[in-house]
Amino acid sequence: MARFSTLKMCMCLATAFLCVCNVGAQDVVHISVEDAVRQCVSGNLSLQQSAIGVSTAERAKNTAWNSLSPSIGVNAGITKSGVPTVFDSEIQDTEDSNPASVSVGASVKFGLSPSIATSVKGAKLKYEKQLIDFDTAAKNIELQVRKAFYGLLYEQEQIALQRSNAETAKNQYDSNQTKYNRGLLPRLDVLNSQIAWQNAKLSLASAETSLSNDIATFKHLLGLDIHQDIVLDGDLGDFLDKTNVSTDANARTTGTIASLEKNIEIAKNSLLATRLTAYAPSVTAGYSYTQGVKTDDWNNWSGGGSLSVGISLPLDGFLPWSSGAQSVKNQIDNLKTLQLQLQDAKITQEIHAEQYANKIKQLESTIALRQQTISFAEESYKLTLDAYNAGTRDLLSLQSARDSLLQAQVSLKGEVYSLISAVLDLEDTLGVPFGTLMGEKEL
């Protein structure tokens, strides 16, 4: 219910955000992860479809009592006897001695079934389940958005590394070509460096295409114009001081478990309704009132009302092989199945939480080692730079040392991205708000 209310609240914010996006095709919009989450709540098309389902269920809940509404009708008629037809042998043009009869009436019918209460409760439970499903869908989309946002940041880091590698490969090729022209290097070394340069350019082009496609998917996820230029405001390096993740948060009821629990309530209510239909009596009542008059005496109206009451008791349910009895047994089996599914879901939640916690601890250790590698790479680059300034190392050696340092930094960012993804998965598994375990600002 909270997320469904959040959808309405975010509509205004998203409208303002989209207005900024639609100012012009050349405008660039800066998006942080918090902006992306707020935008997806109201802009995602799948979530909008889920919201329609909630509204439909709410309308069904508010009108579930309509089976108690009586059936009301009115009627009127006219009857005349002795009317000649074309088949009569003689048609006498005399005064009509058979006046017509006119009647008017009204009727009210009312039915009372023992399953009415279960129908009203069933509509309420289905509405509550729709709210749970909407909340689950919203959280799943938020998880996708957060992962996609940080994934795009990591892709940008990788492209920067590949662009640097391509530049170094080109410089190596140019250097080898110059040495070859001077007769200082064989043709094979030139060809090998040229192949390395071409491969580096191909890898860079492939990575840029992949990033472009992923950004388009990200825009669709947020409900943005596919042609809108966006810039992601964020840096994976900001999480390096948040690598000491707390994994001791208490598990809450997740959407999957809450949905199964609500399904069990619905199944119990449906079982009760089936039993009432199979074994309980139903009552019907009706009242009709009719008045009639002859057309030759309009002042002499006559008639009256009639009341009818009936009770119906089904006996098929008492026969073990009847459809009513079998329906009850099927409902019992369905309830048992849902209870087992709930038990399995709780066990699965514990297992996944333990797995993600172990993965987080392993990634924290890996990040610590990566940081040491960066320290070594920085020292190597500094020594190479000093040697280059002293004239004992060439420019390519310096560029290679720089690329090694950049590779170490990107590798560290990759581990940070894996850690962020694992933390998000753990938060989703535990059912806690995103940002709880790493201390991010909660929306």
C-alpha positions as CSV (number, residue, x, y, z in Angstrom):
1,M,0.0,0.0,0.0
2,A,2.9,2.3,0.8
3,R,4.5,1.9,-2.6
4,F,1.1,2.3,-4.4
5,S,0.7,5.7,-2.6
6,T,4.3,6.5,-3.5
7,L,3.4,6.0,-7.2
8,K,0.8,8.7,-6.9
9,M,3.2,11.0,-5.1
10,C,6.0,10.4,-7.6
11,M,3.7,11.3,-10.6
12,C,4.1,15.0,-9.9
13,L,7.9,14.6,-9.5
14,A,8.2,12.5,-12.6
15,T,6.1,14.9,-14.6
16,A,8.5,17.8,-13.7
17,F,11.4,15.5,-14.5
18,L,10.0,14.6,-17.9
19,C,9.3,18.2,-18.7
20,V,13.0,18.9,-18.2
21,C,13.8,15.9,-20.4
22,N,11.6,17.1,-23.2
23,V,12.9,20.7,-23.4
24,G,15.0,19.7,-26.4
25,A,16.6,16.7,-28.0
26,Q,20.0,18.3,-27.5
27,D,19.6,18.9,-23.7
28,V,21.5,16.5,-21.5
29,V,19.9,15.4,-18.3
30,H,22.0,14.4,-15.3
31,I,20.5,11.4,-13.4
32,S,21.6,10.1,-10.0
33,V,20.6,6.7,-8.8
34,E,17.9,8.3,-6.6
35,D,16.6,10.2,-9.6
36,A,16.4,7.0,-11.5
37,V,14.5,5.2,-8.8
38,R,12.0,8.0,-8.4
39,Q,11.5,8.1,-12.2
40,C,10.9,4.4,-12.6
41,V,8.2,4.4,-10.0
42,S,5.9,6.4,-12.3
43,G,7.5,6.0,-15.7
44,N,7.9,2.2,-15.9
45,L,5.2,0.8,-18.2
46,S,5.1,-2.6,-16.5
47,L,4.5,-0.9,-13.1
48,Q,1.7,1.2,-14.6
49,Q,0.0,-2.0,-15.7
50,S,0.3,-3.4,-12.2
51,A,-1.3,-0.2,-10.9
52,I,-4.3,-0.7,-13.1
53,G,-4.7,-4.2,-11.6
54,V,-4.7,-2.6,-8.2
55,S,-7.4,-0.2,-9.2
56,T,-9.5,-3.0,-10.7
57,A,-9.2,-5.1,-7.5
58,E,-10.1,-2.0,-5.4
59,R,-13.3,-1.4,-7.4
60,A,-14.2,-5.1,-7.1
61,K,-13.7,-4.9,-3.3
62,N,-15.9,-1.8,-3.0
63,T,-18.8,-3.3,-4.9
64,A,-18.5,-6.9,-3.6
65,W,-21.7,-6.5,-1.5
66,N,-23.7,-6.0,-4.7
67,S,-24.9,-9.6,-4.6
68,L,-27.1,-8.5,-1.7
69,S,-28.8,-5.9,-3.9
70,P,-32.4,-7.0,-4.7
71,S,-33.7,-7.5,-8.2
72,I,-36.4,-5.0,-8.9
73,G,-38.7,-4.9,-12.0
74,V,-41.8,-3.3,-13.3
75,N,-44.2,-4.7,-15.9
76,A,-47.3,-3.5,-17.8
77,G,-49.5,-5.2,-20.4
78,I,-52.8,-5.1,-22.3
79,T,-55.0,-8.1,-23.2
80,K,-58.0,-8.1,-25.6
81,S,-60.0,-11.1,-26.6
82,G,-62.4,-11.5,-29.6
83,V,-60.3,-9.6,-32.0
84,P,-61.3,-10.6,-35.6
85,T,-58.7,-11.8,-38.1
86,V,-58.5,-12.0,-41.8
87,F,-59.5,-15.7,-41.5
88,D,-62.9,-14.8,-40.1
89,S,-65.7,-15.5,-42.6
90,E,-67.6,-12.4,-41.6
91,I,-66.3,-9.1,-40.1
92,Q,-69.1,-7.3,-38.4
93,D,-68.8,-3.5,-38.1
94,T,-70.5,-3.3,-34.8
95,E,-69.6,-1.9,-31.4
96,D,-66.9,-3.9,-29.6
97,S,-68.4,-5.9,-26.8
98,N,-65.1,-7.2,-25.4
99,P,-63.2,-4.5,-23.6
100,A,-59.4,-4.9,-23.2
101,S,-57.7,-5.6,-19.9
102,V,-54.9,-3.4,-18.8
103,S,-52.4,-4.5,-16.0
104,V,-49.4,-2.9,-14.3
105,G,-47.2,-4.3,-11.6
106,A,-43.9,-4.4,-9.9
107,S,-41.8,-7.1,-8.3
108,V,-38.9,-7.4,-5.9
109,K,-36.7,-10.5,-5.6
110,F,-34.1,-11.1,-3.0
111,G,-31.6,-14.0,-2.6
112,L,-29.5,-14.8,0.4
113,S,-26.7,-17.2,0.0
114,P,-24.4,-18.3,2.8
115,S,-21.4,-17.6,0.5
116,I,-22.1,-13.9,0.3
117,A,-19.9,-13.2,3.3
118,T,-17.0,-15.2,1.8
119,S,-17.5,-13.3,-1.5
120,V,-17.1,-10.0,0.2
121,K,-14.1,-11.2,2.2
122,G,-12.6,-12.8,-0.9
123,A,-12.7,-9.5,-2.8
124,K,-11.0,-7.8,0.1
125,L,-8.3,-10.4,0.2
126,K,-7.7,-10.2,-3.6
127,Y,-7.3,-6.5,-3.3
128,E,-4.8,-6.8,-0.5
129,K,-2.9,-9.4,-2.6
130,Q,-2.8,-7.0,-5.6
131,L,-1.2,-4.4,-3.3
132,I,1.4,-6.9,-2.2
133,D,2.1,-7.9,-5.9
134,F,2.4,-4.2,-6.8
135,D,4.8,-3.6,-4.0
136,T,6.8,-6.6,-5.1
137,A,6.9,-5.5,-8.7
138,A,8.0,-2.0,-7.7
139,K,10.8,-3.4,-5.6
140,N,11.9,-5.7,-8.3
141,I,12.0,-2.9,-10.8
142,E,13.9,-0.7,-8.3
143,L,16.4,-3.6,-7.9
144,Q,16.8,-3.7,-11.7
145,V,17.3,0.1,-11.9
146,R,19.9,0.2,-9.2
147,K,21.9,-2.7,-10.7
148,A,21.6,-1.2,-14.2
149,F,22.7,2.2,-13.0
150,Y,25.9,0.9,-11.3
151,G,26.4,-1.6,-14.2
152,L,26.5,1.4,-16.6
153,L,29.0,3.1,-14.4
154,Y,31.3,0.1,-14.5
155,E,30.9,-0.2,-18.3
156,Q,32.0,3.4,-18.6
157,E,35.1,2.6,-16.6
158,Q,35.9,-0.4,-18.8
159,I,35.6,1.7,-22.0
160,A,38.0,4.3,-20.5
161,L,40.5,1.5,-20.0
162,Q,39.9,0.1,-23.5
163,R,40.3,3.5,-25.0
164,S,43.6,3.9,-23.2
165,N,44.7,0.5,-24.4
166,A,43.8,1.3,-28.0
167,E,45.8,4.5,-27.7
168,T,48.8,2.7,-26.4
169,A,48.5,0.0,-29.1
170,K,48.5,2.7,-31.7
171,N,51.5,4.4,-30.3
172,Q,53.3,1.1,-30.2
173,Y,52.4,0.5,-33.9
174,D,53.6,4.0,-34.9
175,S,56.8,3.5,-33.0
176,N,57.4,0.1,-34.6
177,Q,56.6,1.5,-38.1
178,T,59.2,4.3,-37.5
179,K,61.8,1.8,-36.4
180,Y,61.0,-0.4,-39.4
181,N,61.4,2.5,-41.8
182,R,64.9,3.0,-40.3
183,G,65.8,-0.6,-40.7
184,L,65.8,-1.2,-36.9
185,L,62.9,-3.6,-36.6
186,P,61.7,-6.6,-38.7
187,R,58.4,-6.3,-40.6
188,L,56.8,-9.1,-38.5
189,D,57.0,-6.9,-35.4
190,V,55.2,-4.1,-37.3
191,L,52.5,-6.5,-38.4
192,N,52.0,-7.8,-34.9
193,S,51.7,-4.4,-33.4
194,Q,49.2,-3.4,-36.2
195,I,47.1,-6.5,-35.4
196,A,47.1,-5.6,-31.7
197,W,46.0,-2.0,-32.5
198,Q,43.2,-3.2,-34.8
199,N,42.0,-5.7,-32.1
200,A,42.1,-3.0,-29.5
201,K,39.9,-0.7,-31.8
202,L,37.5,-3.6,-32.4
203,S,37.2,-4.3,-28.7
204,L,36.6,-0.6,-28.0
205,A,33.9,-0.3,-30.7
206,S,32.1,-3.4,-29.4
207,A,32.2,-2.1,-25.8
208,E,30.8,1.3,-26.9
209,T,28.0,-0.4,-28.8
210,S,27.1,-2.5,-25.8
211,L,27.1,0.5,-23.6
212,S,24.8,2.4,-26.0
213,N,22.4,-0.6,-26.1
214,D,22.4,-0.9,-22.3
215,I,21.7,2.8,-21.9
216,A,18.7,2.5,-24.3
217,T,17.4,-0.4,-22.2
218,F,17.9,1.7,-19.0
219,K,15.9,4.6,-20.5
220,H,13.1,2.2,-21.4
221,L,13.1,0.9,-17.8
222,L,12.7,4.4,-16.5
223,G,10.1,5.3,-19.1
224,L,12.3,8.0,-20.7
225,D,12.4,9.1,-24.3
226,I,14.8,6.8,-26.1
227,H,16.5,9.8,-27.8
228,Q,17.0,11.7,-24.6
229,D,20.7,12.2,-23.8
230,I,21.5,11.4,-20.2
231,V,24.6,11.5,-18.0
232,L,24.9,9.3,-14.9
233,D,25.9,11.2,-11.8
234,G,27.8,8.7,-9.7
235,D,31.2,7.0,-9.1
236,L,31.8,3.4,-8.0
237,G,34.8,4.8,-6.1
238,D,32.4,6.4,-3.7
239,F,31.7,3.0,-2.2
240,L,35.3,2.2,-1.4
241,D,34.8,3.5,2.1
242,K,31.6,1.5,2.5
243,T,33.0,-2.0,2.0
244,N,32.5,-3.0,5.6
245,V,29.0,-4.2,5.0
246,S,26.7,-5.2,7.9
247,T,25.0,-8.5,7.1
248,D,23.3,-8.9,10.5
249,A,20.0,-7.3,9.6
250,N,16.9,-9.2,10.6
251,A,14.9,-10.7,7.8
252,R,11.5,-9.2,7.1
253,T,8.5,-10.6,5.3
254,T,9.4,-10.3,1.6
255,G,6.9,-9.8,-1.2
256,T,7.1,-13.5,-2.2
257,I,6.4,-14.7,1.3
258,A,3.7,-12.1,1.9
259,S,2.0,-13.0,-1.4
260,L,2.0,-16.7,-0.4
261,E,0.6,-15.9,3.0
262,K,-2.2,-13.9,1.4
263,N,-2.8,-16.8,-1.1
264,I,-3.3,-19.1,1.9
265,E,-5.9,-16.7,3.4
266,I,-7.6,-16.6,0.0
267,A,-7.5,-20.4,-0.2
268,K,-9.0,-20.8,3.3
269,N,-11.8,-18.3,2.4
270,S,-12.4,-20.2,-0.9
271,L,-12.5,-23.5,1.0
272,L,-15.2,-22.1,3.3
273,A,-17.2,-20.7,0.3
274,T,-17.0,-24.1,-1.4
275,R,-18.2,-25.9,1.8
276,L,-21.1,-23.4,2.2
277,T,-22.1,-23.9,-1.4
278,A,-22.0,-27.7,-1.0
279,Y,-23.7,-28.1,2.3
280,A,-25.5,-24.9,3.4
281,P,-29.0,-23.8,2.5
282,S,-29.9,-20.7,0.5
283,V,-33.0,-18.5,0.9
284,T,-34.9,-16.7,-1.7
285,A,-37.8,-14.2,-1.2
286,G,-39.9,-12.2,-3.5
287,Y,-42.9,-9.9,-3.6
288,S,-45.0,-8.9,-6.5
289,Y,-47.9,-6.5,-6.8
290,T,-50.3,-6.2,-9.8
291,Q,-53.3,-4.0,-10.5
292,G,-55.6,-4.5,-13.5
293,V,-58.6,-2.7,-15.1
294,K,-61.0,-3.1,-18.0
295,T,-60.9,-0.4,-20.6
296,D,-64.7,0.1,-20.4
297,D,-64.5,0.9,-16.6
298,W,-61.3,2.8,-15.7
299,N,-62.5,3.5,-12.2
300,N,-62.7,-0.2,-11.2
301,W,-59.0,-1.2,-10.6
302,S,-58.5,-4.5,-8.9
303,G,-55.5,-6.7,-7.9
304,G,-53.1,-7.3,-5.0
305,G,-49.7,-8.5,-4.0
306,S,-48.2,-11.9,-3.4
307,L,-45.2,-12.9,-1.2
308,S,-43.1,-15.9,-1.8
309,V,-40.3,-17.3,0.4
310,G,-38.2,-20.4,-0.4
311,I,-35.3,-22.3,1.0
312,S,-33.0,-24.6,-0.9
313,L,-30.8,-27.2,0.7
314,P,-28.2,-29.0,-1.5
315,L,-27.8,-32.7,-0.9
316,D,-25.2,-33.5,-3.4
317,G,-22.4,-32.3,-1.1
318,F,-23.2,-35.2,1.3
319,L,-22.4,-37.7,-1.4
320,P,-18.6,-38.4,-1.4
321,W,-18.5,-38.8,-5.2
322,S,-20.4,-35.6,-6.0
323,S,-18.9,-32.6,-7.6
324,G,-19.5,-30.5,-4.5
325,A,-17.7,-33.0,-2.2
326,Q,-14.8,-33.3,-4.7
327,S,-14.5,-29.5,-4.9
328,V,-14.1,-29.3,-1.2
329,K,-11.3,-32.0,-1.3
330,N,-9.6,-30.1,-4.2
331,Q,-9.6,-26.9,-2.2
332,I,-8.1,-28.7,0.8
333,D,-5.3,-30.1,-1.4
334,N,-4.7,-26.6,-2.8
335,L,-4.4,-25.2,0.7
336,K,-1.9,-27.8,1.7
337,T,0.2,-27.1,-1.4
338,L,0.3,-23.4,-0.6
339,Q,1.4,-24.1,2.9
340,L,4.2,-26.2,1.7
341,Q,5.2,-23.5,-0.8
342,L,5.3,-21.0,2.0
343,Q,7.5,-23.3,4.1
344,D,9.9,-23.8,1.2
345,A,10.0,-20.0,0.5
346,K,11.1,-19.3,4.0
347,I,13.8,-21.9,3.9
348,T,14.9,-20.6,0.5
349,Q,15.1,-17.1,1.9
350,E,17.4,-18.2,4.7
351,I,19.7,-20.1,2.2
352,H,19.9,-17.2,-0.2
353,A,20.6,-14.7,2.6
354,E,23.5,-16.9,3.8
355,Q,24.8,-17.3,0.3
356,Y,24.8,-13.5,-0.3
357,A,26.4,-12.8,3.1
358,N,29.2,-15.2,2.3
359,K,29.7,-13.7,-1.1
360,I,29.8,-10.2,0.4
361,K,32.6,-11.3,2.9
362,Q,34.5,-12.9,0.0
363,L,34.2,-9.7,-2.1
364,E,35.4,-7.5,0.8
365,S,38.5,-9.6,1.0
366,T,39.0,-9.4,-2.7
367,I,38.6,-5.6,-2.7
368,A,41.3,-5.4,0.0
369,L,43.7,-7.3,-2.2
370,R,42.8,-5.2,-5.2
371,Q,43.6,-2.1,-3.3
372,Q,47.0,-3.5,-2.5
373,T,47.5,-4.3,-6.2
374,I,46.7,-0.7,-7.0
375,S,49.3,0.5,-4.5
376,F,51.9,-1.7,-6.2
377,A,50.8,-0.4,-9.7
378,E,51.0,3.2,-8.5
379,E,54.5,2.6,-7.2
380,S,55.5,0.9,-10.5
381,Y,54.1,3.8,-12.5
382,K,55.9,6.4,-10.3
383,L,59.2,4.6,-10.7
384,T,58.7,4.3,-14.5
385,L,57.8,8.0,-14.6
386,D,61.0,8.9,-12.8
387,A,63.0,6.7,-15.2
388,Y,61.3,8.3,-18.1
389,N,62.1,11.7,-16.9
390,A,65.7,10.5,-16.4
391,G,65.8,9.3,-20.0
392,T,66.2,5.6,-19.1
393,R,62.7,4.5,-20.1
394,D,60.8,5.4,-23.3
395,L,57.3,6.7,-23.6
396,L,55.7,3.4,-24.4
397,S,57.1,1.9,-21.2
398,L,55.5,4.8,-19.3
399,Q,52.2,4.3,-21.2
400,S,52.2,0.6,-20.4
401,A,52.8,1.3,-16.7
402,R,49.9,3.8,-16.8
403,D,47.6,1.2,-18.5
404,S,48.6,-1.4,-15.9
405,L,47.6,1.1,-13.2
406,L,44.3,1.8,-15.0
407,Q,43.6,-1.9,-15.3
408,A,44.1,-2.4,-11.6
409,Q,41.8,0.5,-10.9
410,V,39.1,-0.8,-13.2
411,S,39.5,-4.3,-11.7
412,L,38.9,-2.8,-8.3
413,K,35.8,-1.0,-9.6
414,G,34.6,-4.3,-11.0
415,E,34.8,-5.9,-7.5
416,V,33.0,-2.9,-6.0
417,Y,30.2,-3.3,-8.6
418,S,30.0,-7.0,-7.7
419,L,29.8,-6.0,-4.0
420,I,27.0,-3.5,-4.6
421,S,25.0,-6.1,-6.6
422,A,25.5,-8.7,-3.9
423,V,24.4,-6.2,-1.2
424,L,21.3,-5.2,-3.2
425,D,20.4,-8.9,-3.6
426,L,20.8,-9.5,0.1
427,E,18.7,-6.5,1.0
428,D,16.0,-7.7,-1.5
429,T,16.2,-11.2,0.1
430,L,15.9,-9.9,3.6
431,G,13.1,-7.6,2.6
432,V,14.8,-4.5,4.0
433,P,14.9,-1.1,2.2
434,F,17.6,-0.7,-0.3
435,G,20.6,1.2,1.2
436,T,20.1,-0.3,4.6
437,L,23.3,-2.4,4.7
438,M,25.6,0.1,3.0
439,G,24.2,3.2,4.7
440,E,22.9,4.8,1.6
441,K,20.2,7.5,1.8
442,E,16.8,5.8,1.8
443,L,14.2,7.2,-0.5
